[in-house]
Amino acid sequence: MSQLVSELEKQRTSLRKDMSELIQESVKPLQSSVDALRETVNQFNKRLVAAETLAGDNFERITSTQKTVETLLTQNKSLLDRLDDMENRSRRVNLRVINIPEGSEKGRDPTEFISDLLMGSLGTDVLSKPPELERAHRTLAPRSGPGDVSAITAKKRAAFNKIKQALYQKGVKFRLLFPARLQVSFEDGTFTFETPEDAHAFYNERVMGKE
């Protein structure tokens, strides 16, 4: 019996050793896969951190670029408005004298003729001497037109044509102010509009709303 117990103990020890070796051999490939997966995850995390950092830098650059673009757009609009205003002012320096009979110059230089005409008409109380004119010429246009303002302002003024026609048909008094604003007299009030859209909104709400 003692010998049998001893033999069984040997078998148990041998079996435990074999099972331990078998388990270790079986786990090795799995451990290698886990290690490889862990390395892949680590690499992915590094790339993710790098991507987040790059995205943050790009976002800051995009935000900065947007602010720069908005600033440039604002400055550009301001410069265009100033340029348009200067052009309009330069055009308004021109004088238009109407109802001068044909042939009144009698062969004289038009610039000299107009200068003497203004001097004679206004007198020394207004002019101490004949004004210096850059140039003078005869035109068939009896009143001011698009040529008296810049192309940009002329376009803005023309944009009010539809609402002016609608107001005229309803008998509403209005006038176009310089450079491009519409003033409407309605009921007991006077209203000034910077854009045709605002004028149309007023027309739909106040004028058409009374019908």
Secondary structure, DSSP 8 states (H G I E B T S, - for coil): -HHHHHHHHHHHHHHHHHHHHHHHHHHHHHHHHHHHHHHHHHHHHHHHHHHHHHHHHHHHHHHHHHHHHHHHHHHHHHHHHHHHHHHHHHHHT--------TTTTTTS-HHHHHHHHHHHHH-TTT-SS----S-----S--S--GGGS-HHHHHHHHTTHHHHHHHHHTT-EEEEETTTEEEEEETTEEEEESSHHHHHHHIIIIIGGG-
